[in-house]
């Protein structure tokens, strides 16, 4: 007896979803996305503002984008993600649709329904796609996992009270509890 094959979806299927329905596509599999809650939005906005202020102050070339923002991760038709925050330093990756290729720094804020995806599937996908740095912020546990893929350093876990070093910027640290005051 043959096993039923799981359907493989493409970016065209994502764009064919009804207006307002958000989903991500990883290796041809669709993952529905629930709307973010208030805590998630506060963290995302404060974080993006802090990063943007740092870039502006230092006349940097990178740009910060908040979800929903399309990232065509592997520049193929089977991978489309909307990270909570994407920092992109190569302007050639940007066009009217979003980012074509791996952002330099991705930040995901864990929601009750996304933990397995953020800590597992996306961790692997972002690493193999060429993301330089990946942060997973967990508001429930008040922890941040930092992965420095560029220099292949081991991952570190921090609390919201810690001054967390940003890997792609040597002189930049972020304390989440300070952001949320």
C-alpha positions as CSV (number, residue, x, y, z in Angstrom):
1,X,0.0,0.0,0.0
2,X,1.5,3.4,-1.0
3,X,1.6,6.2,1.4
4,X,-0.3,9.4,0.6
5,X,2.1,12.1,-0.5
6,X,1.8,15.4,1.3
7,X,1.0,18.3,-1.1
8,X,3.9,20.7,-1.8
9,X,2.9,24.4,-2.0
10,X,4.6,27.3,-3.7
11,X,4.8,31.1,-3.2
12,X,1.9,31.4,-5.7
13,X,-0.2,29.5,-3.1
14,X,0.7,32.0,-0.4
15,X,-0.2,34.9,-2.6
16,X,-3.5,33.2,-3.5
17,X,-4.6,33.1,0.2
18,X,-7.6,35.2,1.1
19,X,-6.9,38.8,2.1
20,X,-5.8,39.1,5.7
21,X,-4.8,35.5,6.0
22,X,-1.1,35.2,6.8
23,X,1.1,32.2,6.4
24,X,4.7,31.2,5.9
25,X,6.0,28.6,3.4
26,X,9.0,26.4,4.4
27,X,10.2,23.7,2.1
28,X,6.8,23.7,0.4
29,X,4.7,23.3,3.6
30,X,2.3,26.1,4.7
31,X,2.4,27.3,8.3
32,X,-0.6,29.5,9.2
33,X,0.2,32.5,11.4
34,X,-2.0,33.9,14.2
35,X,-2.1,37.6,14.8
36,X,0.5,38.8,17.3
37,X,-0.6,39.7,20.9
38,X,0.0,43.0,22.6
39,X,3.3,41.9,24.4
40,X,4.6,40.6,21.1
41,X,3.8,43.9,19.4
42,X,5.5,46.0,22.2
43,X,8.6,43.9,22.0
44,X,8.8,44.0,18.2
45,X,8.3,47.8,18.0
46,X,10.7,48.6,20.8
47,X,13.3,46.3,19.4
48,X,13.0,47.7,15.8
49,X,13.2,51.2,17.1
50,X,16.4,50.5,19.1
51,X,18.1,48.8,16.2
52,X,17.1,51.6,13.8
53,X,18.3,54.2,16.2
54,X,21.7,52.4,16.4
55,X,22.0,52.1,12.6
56,X,21.1,55.8,12.1
57,X,23.5,57.0,14.9
58,X,26.3,55.1,13.3
59,X,25.5,56.0,9.7
60,X,25.0,52.3,8.9
61,X,23.9,50.8,5.7
62,X,21.4,48.2,7.1
63,X,17.6,48.6,7.2
64,X,15.1,47.2,9.7
65,X,11.8,45.7,8.6
66,X,8.9,44.6,10.7
67,X,6.5,41.8,9.9
68,X,4.6,41.5,7.7
69,X,7.6,41.7,5.4
70,X,8.3,39.1,2.7
71,X,11.6,37.2,2.8
72,X,12.1,34.9,-0.1
73,X,14.7,33.0,1.9
74,X,16.3,30.6,-0.6
75,X,15.2,32.5,-3.7
76,X,13.1,29.5,-4.8
77,X,9.4,29.0,-5.0
78,X,9.1,26.8,-1.9
79,X,10.3,29.2,0.9
80,X,8.6,32.4,2.1
81,X,8.8,33.7,5.6
82,X,7.8,36.8,7.5
83,X,10.2,37.2,10.4
84,X,9.1,39.5,13.2
85,X,12.2,41.6,12.5
86,X,14.6,41.5,9.6
87,X,17.8,43.5,9.4
88,X,19.1,43.6,5.8
89,X,22.5,45.2,5.0
90,X,22.7,44.3,1.3
91,X,20.4,46.7,-0.6
92,X,20.7,44.5,-3.7
93,X,18.5,41.9,-1.9
94,X,15.6,44.4,-1.6
95,X,12.9,45.0,-4.2
96,X,9.3,46.0,-4.2
97,X,8.2,42.5,-3.0
98,X,10.6,42.2,-0.1
99,X,14.0,40.6,0.6
100,X,15.4,38.1,-1.9
101,X,17.8,35.9,0.1
102,X,18.9,35.7,3.7
103,X,18.6,38.8,5.9
104,X,21.7,39.5,8.0
105,X,19.9,39.4,11.3
106,X,16.5,37.8,12.1
107,X,14.6,38.2,15.3
108,X,11.6,36.0,16.1
109,X,9.3,36.6,19.1
110,X,7.8,33.3,20.3
111,X,4.1,33.0,20.4
112,X,2.2,30.1,21.9
113,X,1.7,28.5,18.5
114,X,5.2,29.2,17.1
115,X,7.7,27.7,19.6
116,X,8.3,24.4,17.7
117,X,8.8,26.3,14.4
118,X,11.0,29.1,15.8
119,X,13.3,26.8,17.8
120,X,13.4,24.0,15.3
121,X,12.4,24.4,11.7
122,X,13.4,28.1,11.4
123,X,16.6,27.7,13.3
124,X,17.8,25.1,10.8
125,X,16.4,27.0,7.8
126,X,17.9,30.3,8.7
127,X,21.3,28.8,9.4
128,X,21.4,26.9,6.1
129,X,20.1,29.9,4.1
130,X,23.0,32.2,5.2
131,X,21.4,34.3,8.0
132,X,24.3,35.7,10.0
133,X,22.6,36.1,13.3
134,X,19.3,34.8,14.7
135,X,17.6,35.7,18.0
136,X,14.6,33.9,19.5
137,X,12.8,36.1,22.1
138,X,10.5,34.2,24.5
139,X,8.2,36.6,26.4
140,X,6.8,33.7,28.5
141,X,10.2,32.6,29.9
142,X,11.8,36.1,29.6
143,X,14.7,34.5,27.7
144,X,16.6,35.2,24.5
145,X,18.5,32.6,22.5
146,X,21.2,34.1,20.3
147,X,22.8,32.2,17.5
148,X,25.9,33.6,15.8
149,X,25.9,31.7,12.5
150,X,28.5,33.9,10.9
151,X,31.3,32.9,13.2
152,X,29.8,29.5,14.1
153,X,30.0,30.3,17.8
154,X,27.8,28.2,20.1
155,X,24.4,29.6,21.0
156,X,23.8,31.6,24.2
157,X,20.8,32.1,26.3
158,X,20.2,35.4,28.1
159,X,17.5,36.8,30.3
160,X,15.6,40.0,29.6
161,X,17.7,41.7,32.3
162,X,21.0,41.0,30.5
163,X,22.9,43.3,28.2
164,X,22.8,41.1,25.2
165,X,25.7,41.6,22.7
166,X,24.7,41.9,19.0
167,X,27.0,39.7,17.0
168,X,26.9,41.7,13.7
169,X,27.7,44.9,15.6
170,X,30.7,44.7,17.9
171,X,29.7,47.7,20.1
172,X,25.9,47.2,20.3
173,X,24.1,45.6,23.3
174,X,20.4,45.4,24.0
175,X,18.7,45.0,27.3
176,X,15.1,44.0,26.7
177,X,13.8,44.9,30.2
178,X,15.2,48.5,29.5
179,X,13.3,48.6,26.2
180,X,10.0,47.7,27.8
181,X,10.0,50.3,30.6
